[in-house]
């Protein structure tokens, strides 16, 4: 028999006790209306209290004027008819005054069966009467109110009257209804105006940015996903500019990743055949080593070193972005010799771009020799190609290399007199496929060089660039300090 279904907790969405609008526009409208209504209700209490006080004061003044009638009447006697007219006109039943501490009854009406409640308007403390109107509205029907206040039209300590509070209740209820309707109307109008204003200046631009982000997430190549900056100088304008820059950077990164994937796949395909070719070249170099020709013996070590580097690169499939560079194996390396070997491979020399070395032959770096060689070759080759492609060049090309130590950091400084790097290319100078200015360039040289430098715990930076040339600084951990310091200059090949 199947087990009985056990009760499950309802989804979180079913536990919500009230509906809350999901859109920012609707929330702004609701919140604005609620806040304005809340502040309107806070102002309603003192307004209602002031209305009751003024209504009672008006009755006090009418009763006070009525109390003057006996003083001007013949023999100080008021007829019953006139008395009734005066009391009805003032809306009261009993009027009394106090002069020099003596209280006297001016007009007497029917004695109430229930003692009236007292409202003393003399020197009332602030806030004491705020809730008096609600006591009146919520009180039982048929009650009477006794009001005491200071006299204005005659010399007396105070004047008081007793009257039914039925008319006061009706006046308070009508006034309260008018206040509630006014607050509701003002709240609605304020909410709509604030909603329209915020929707125009805030919500709609945010919706446009959100829509662009959604389109960009779905398809980064969609031209509709680009946010066109509106030129605003507030936070919305800054968000548009930053989003536009971020989208451009992400498009470049995605493009680079696609090219890297294609490049890695191509390298994987040709790696096997390339290793076979390099093996054949190594066999040929070994046969050449058996010859006794002095010229062959002089050139053979360089050929063997180049073949060894190529074999290592092919064996590890060191395609940028397809595999990681192997960790460096730092050891003390003579910088001058490394510069000469890199200059030769980068094809520096007369009559083309010449090398000027200001490095002492005994200066050392703590670096992997093969990776240091690749860094220097990439920097020198890029500088040479930029100088050779410079149109209408009259001065000879030159790459100057210097060296200095600062604490535990060694800095190799390469200065060329080329055309410099354009301003727009500097932000992406070390990104793969983004920095090449040659039609046949891949834009990988500087990216690889910087990765190798950072693998050593150092860095490669563009220190300066302008119409007079560019300055790159390679910063690596310091090697052994030489005993003496000397400087030499080398022209032509290193």
Buried (B, 14 or more C-beta within 10 A) or exposed (E): EEEEEEEEEEEEEEEEEEEEEEEBBEBBBBBBBEBBBEBBEEEBBEBBBEBBBEBBBEBBBBBBBBBEBBEEEEEEEBEEEBBEBBBEEBBBBBBBBBBEEEEEEBBEBEEBEEEBBEBBBEEBEEEEBEEBBBEBBEEEEEBBBBBBBBBEEEEBBBBBBBBBBEEBBEBBEEBBEEBBEEBBEBBBEBBEEBBBEBBEEBBEBBBBBEEBBEBBEEEBEEEEBBBEBEEBEEEBBEBBBEBBEEBEEEBBBEBBEEBBEEBBEEBEEEBEEBBEEBEEBBEEBEEBEEEEEEEBEEEBEEBBBBBBBBBEBBEEBBBBBBEEBEEBEBEEBBBBEBBBBBBBBBBBBEEEBBBBBBBBEBBBBBBBBBBBBBBBBBBBBBBBBBBEEBEEEEEEBBBBBBBEBEEEBBBBBBBBBBBBBEEEBBEBBBBBBBBBBEEEEBBBBBBBBBBBBBBBEBBBBBEBBEEEBBBBBBBBBBBEEEEEEEEEEBEEBB
